[in-house]
Amino acid sequence: MKNTHIRNLLRSAAFLLLLALLLQGTALLLRPRDNTEDAGMELQRLHGFLGEPDDTIDVIFLGDSEAYSGYSPLEMWDTCGFTSYICAISGCSLDDGYAFLLEATAHQHPKLVVMEALPAFRKMSANDSLFTEGTLFFPVFSVHNSWKCMTPQRLLSPVVYNYRQPNRGYKPDHTIFAQEVKDYMKPSGKTAEIALFNRIYLDRIVRYCKGNDIPMLILSCPSPKNWNYAKHEAMQAYADSAGVSFLDLNLALAEIGLDGQTDFRDEKGDHLNHYGAVKTSAYLAPILAQSYDLPDHREDPAYESWGDAFELYRQKHPTTPTS
């Protein structure tokens, strides 16, 4: 009886091992051959960082639509000369941010990781988190749609990530939604709650950065609709307890020069538009450069492509509205 039990356990273990090997092999077989949607790469704008040469990105931004609407890497390049990339998607939860961090740092060793604060207060789904964890162990689940783009020619071709996202993950929007931005950052005596599941993932991101000697900054983009002083208090308390820095740009609207009549793209100041992002990026860049000793690559021939990208970007996206 005992020997039968052991044999059954060994058979189960062998089956699970074989299944794991098959899943890993399938993931290698189906992985997109380049980092474009045509090749089956999901979230092409986010995955543009795969086309950047290894170890050339100084700052990785993680977050949601606040991040990809509010921070422009090419504006920061023009201001201070460091390189950055916005790894952000709409409605990003912290498990997504953790997965993006692992993926980005497999190719880059940034001098700073910036985590947008708002996802810390976004409700997380256990099912979504389980799926994210599954894709970390078995990447086949994240490339399950790429078979639609696979052809015999592509199947035999090497993997070459050469697509470089023109705006380095930033998504400029020239829409203007004029409005009055009221004083929404008055102290209320209240502190918002960071849910336990969210705190667990925040802790994982912090531990990962510390374990890889990467400074981490939690940053809150101006968003009158989504932010308040109670969230500020909660985020500051968490940052202090975790031993990381926190910068709340919602407390610096006047210093940034944001104007409700020109600098937001939707109702109640949900997101900055391009003109607001230009101001915010120009304000933020020197703070990051000085606080984290970021390099200025503007005179380095190895980074000439960044200067070229900025020139094209400025032609398409002027700093002020055109009539």
C-alpha positions in Angstrom: 0.0 0.0 0.0 2.8 2.3 0.9 4.7 1.6 -2.3 1.5 2.3 -4.3 1.1 5.6 -2.6 4.7 6.6 -3.4 4.3 5.5 -7.0 1.2 7.7 -7.4 3.0 10.7 -5.9 5.9 10.2 -8.3 3.6 9.9 -11.2 1.7 13.0 -10.2 5.0 14.9 -9.8 6.3 13.7 -13.2 3.0 14.8 -14.8 3.2 18.2 -13.2 6.9 18.6 -14.3 6.0 17.5 -17.8 3.1 20.0 -17.9 5.3 22.8 -16.7 8.0 22.0 -19.3 5.3 21.9 -22.0 3.9 25.3 -20.9 7.4 26.9 -20.9 8.2 25.4 -24.3 4.9 26.6 -25.7 5.6 30.1 -24.4 9.0 30.1 -26.1 7.4 28.9 -29.3 4.6 31.5 -29.3 6.4 34.5 -28.0 6.2 37.5 -30.4 9.2 37.8 -32.7 9.2 41.5 -32.2 7.6 44.0 -29.9 4.8 45.2 -32.2 1.1 44.4 -32.2 1.5 42.9 -35.7 3.7 40.3 -34.2 1.2 39.6 -31.4 2.8 41.8 -28.7 0.1 43.1 -26.4 0.3 46.6 -25.1 2.7 47.8 -27.8 3.0 51.3 -26.3 4.1 49.9 -23.0 6.4 47.3 -24.5 8.3 49.8 -26.6 10.9 49.7 -23.9 12.0 46.3 -25.2 13.3 48.1 -28.3 15.6 50.3 -26.2 19.2 49.2 -25.9 19.9 47.3 -22.7 20.8 49.5 -19.7 20.1 52.8 -21.4 17.0 53.8 -19.5 17.7 55.9 -16.4 14.2 56.1 -14.9 11.3 53.6 -15.2 7.8 55.0 -14.4 5.2 52.5 -13.4 1.5 53.3 -13.1 -1.8 54.0 -14.8 -3.3 56.6 -17.2 -2.3 59.4 -14.8 1.3 58.4 -15.5 1.2 58.1 -19.3 -0.9 61.3 -19.5 1.2 63.4 -17.1 4.8 62.7 -17.6 6.7 63.1 -20.9 10.1 61.4 -21.1 11.2 63.6 -24.1 10.3 66.8 -22.2 12.4 65.6 -19.3 15.2 64.7 -21.8 15.1 68.2 -23.2 15.1 69.7 -19.7 17.8 67.6 -18.0 19.1 65.0 -20.4 18.2 61.8 -18.6 16.3 58.9 -20.3 13.1 57.5 -19.0 10.2 55.3 -20.0 6.5 55.2 -19.0 5.4 51.6 -18.3 1.7 52.3 -17.7 -1.7 51.2 -18.7 -5.2 52.4 -18.0 -6.6 51.1 -14.7 -3.3 49.6 -13.7 -3.4 47.7 -10.4 -0.3 47.1 -8.3 0.1 43.5 -9.4 0.3 44.8 -13.0 2.9 47.3 -11.8 4.9 44.6 -10.2 4.8 42.5 -13.4 5.9 45.5 -15.5 8.8 46.2 -13.1 10.1 42.6 -13.4 9.8 42.8 -17.2 11.5 46.2 -17.5 14.4 45.4 -15.2 15.1 42.2 -17.1 16.5 44.5 -19.8 17.3 47.7 -17.9 19.0 48.5 -14.6 17.5 52.0 -14.0 18.9 54.5 -11.5 15.4 55.2 -10.3 11.9 53.5 -10.3 9.0 55.9 -10.0 5.6 54.4 -8.9 2.5 56.4 -9.5 0.5 56.6 -6.2 -3.1 56.2 -7.4 -3.0 52.4 -8.0 -2.3 52.0 -4.3 -6.0 52.9 -3.7 -7.5 51.0 -6.7 -9.4 47.9 -5.7 -7.6 44.7 -6.7 -9.3 41.6 -7.9 -8.0 38.3 -6.5 -8.7 36.6 -9.9 -6.7 39.2 -11.8 -3.9 38.9 -9.3 -3.8 35.1 -9.6 -3.7 35.5 -13.4 -0.8 37.9 -13.1 1.1 35.6 -10.8 0.4 32.7 -13.2 1.9 34.7 -16.1 5.1 35.3 -14.0 5.6 31.5 -13.7 4.1 30.5 -17.0 4.5 33.2 -19.6 2.4 31.2 -22.1 -0.7 32.8 -20.5 0.5 36.2 -21.5 1.1 35.2 -25.1 -1.9 33.1 -25.6 -3.2 35.3 -28.5 0.1 35.5 -30.4 -0.7 32.3 -32.3 -3.1 34.4 -34.4 -0.1 36.3 -35.8 2.2 33.3 -36.1 3.2 32.1 -39.6 5.7 29.4 -40.5 8.1 32.2 -41.6 7.7 34.0 -38.3 7.9 30.7 -36.3 11.4 30.1 -37.7 12.6 33.8 -37.4 14.7 35.1 -34.5 13.2 37.3 -31.7 14.3 40.9 -32.4 12.8 43.7 -30.4 13.5 46.7 -32.5 10.3 48.8 -32.2 11.0 52.0 -30.3 7.9 53.8 -29.1 8.3 57.4 -30.4 7.2 59.1 -27.2 8.7 56.5 -24.8 5.4 55.4 -23.4 3.9 58.8 -23.0 0.5 59.3 -24.6 0.0 63.0 -25.6 -3.6 64.3 -25.7 -4.3 67.8 -27.0 -7.9 67.9 -25.8 -8.7 70.9 -23.5 -11.5 70.6 -21.0 -11.6 74.1 -19.4 -12.7 74.1 -15.8 -12.2 75.7 -12.4 -9.7 73.7 -10.3 -10.8 74.2 -6.7 -8.6 73.8 -3.6 -9.0 70.1 -3.2 -5.9 69.5 -1.1 -7.1 71.0 2.2 -6.2 68.9 5.3 -9.3 67.1 6.4 -8.0 65.3 9.5 -8.7 62.0 7.8 -6.4 59.3 6.4 -7.4 57.0 3.5 -6.9 53.3 3.8 -4.5 51.3 1.8 -6.1 47.8 1.6 -4.1 44.8 2.8 -3.8 43.2 -0.6 -2.6 46.5 -2.1 -0.1 46.9 0.7 1.3 43.4 0.1 2.1 44.4 -3.5 3.5 47.7 -2.6 5.8 45.9 -0.2 6.8 43.5 -3.0 7.7 46.4 -5.3 9.7 48.1 -2.5 11.5 45.0 -1.6 12.4 44.3 -5.2 13.8 47.7 -5.7 15.8 47.6 -2.5 17.1 44.1 -3.3 18.4 45.3 -6.6 19.8 48.6 -5.3 17.4 50.8 -7.2 16.1 53.9 -5.5 12.3 54.1 -5.5 10.0 57.2 -5.5 6.3 57.1 -5.0 4.8 60.0 -7.0 1.3 61.5 -7.3 0.4 63.2 -10.5 -1.9 66.2 -10.3 -5.5 64.9 -10.5 -8.2 66.9 -8.7 -10.8 64.2 -9.5 -8.9 61.3 -8.0 -6.7 62.7 -5.3 -7.2 64.4 -1.9 -5.4 65.1 1.3 -6.6 61.9 3.0 -4.8 59.8 0.3 -1.8 62.1 0.6 -1.6 61.3 4.4 -2.0 57.6 3.8 0.7 57.5 1.1 3.1 59.6 3.2 2.6 57.3 6.2 3.3 54.2 4.0 6.4 55.8 2.4 7.8 56.7 5.8 7.2 53.2 7.1 8.7 51.6 4.0 11.7 53.8 3.9 11.0 55.2 0.4 10.4 58.8 -0.8 7.1 60.3 -1.7 6.4 63.4 -3.8 2.9 64.7 -4.1 2.6 67.1 -7.1 -1.0 67.8 -6.1 0.5 70.1 -3.5 2.5 72.0 -6.2 0.0 73.1 -8.7 0.9 76.8 -8.4 4.7 76.0 -8.6 4.1 73.9 -11.7 1.9 76.6 -13.2 -1.1 74.4 -14.0 -4.1 76.2 -15.2 -7.6 74.6 -15.2 -8.5 76.5 -18.3 -5.8 74.9 -20.5 -4.1 72.0 -18.8 -6.6 69.2 -18.3 -8.2 66.9 -20.8 -11.4 65.7 -19.1 -14.0 66.7 -16.6 -13.1 67.4 -12.9 -9.4 67.3 -13.8 -9.1 63.6 -14.1 -6.0 63.7 -16.4 -3.5 66.2 -17.5 -3.5 67.0 -21.2 -0.3 67.5 -23.2 0.1 71.1 -22.2 -0.3 70.2 -18.5 2.2 67.3 -19.0 4.8 69.7 -20.5 4.6 71.9 -17.4 4.6 69.0 -15.0 7.6 67.3 -16.7 9.6 70.5 -16.8 9.0 70.9 -13.1 9.7 67.3 -12.2 12.8 66.7 -14.3 15.3 68.9 -12.2 13.9 67.4 -9.0 14.7 63.9 -10.2 18.0 64.8 -11.8 19.3 66.5 -8.7 17.8 64.2 -6.1 19.0 61.0 -7.8 22.2 62.2 -9.5 20.8 61.3 -13.0 23.2 61.7 -15.9 22.8 64.2 -18.7 23.2 62.4 -22.0 22.5 65.3 -24.3 26.1 65.6 -25.5 26.7 61.9 -25.7 26.8 60.6 -29.3 25.5 57.2 -28.1 22.2 58.9 -27.2 21.8 60.9 -30.4 18.6 59.0 -31.2 17.0 60.7 -28.2 17.7 64.1 -29.6 16.3 63.1 -33.0 13.2 61.7 -31.3 12.7 64.9 -29.4 12.9 67.0 -32.5 10.1 64.9 -34.2 8.1 65.0 -31.0 8.3 68.8 -30.7 7.1 69.2 -34.3 4.0 67.1 -33.6 3.4 68.3 -30.1 4.0 72.0 -29.4 4.2 73.2 -25.8 1.2 75.5 -26.1 -2.2 75.2 -27.8 -2.4 76.4 -31.4 -5.3 78.4 -32.6 
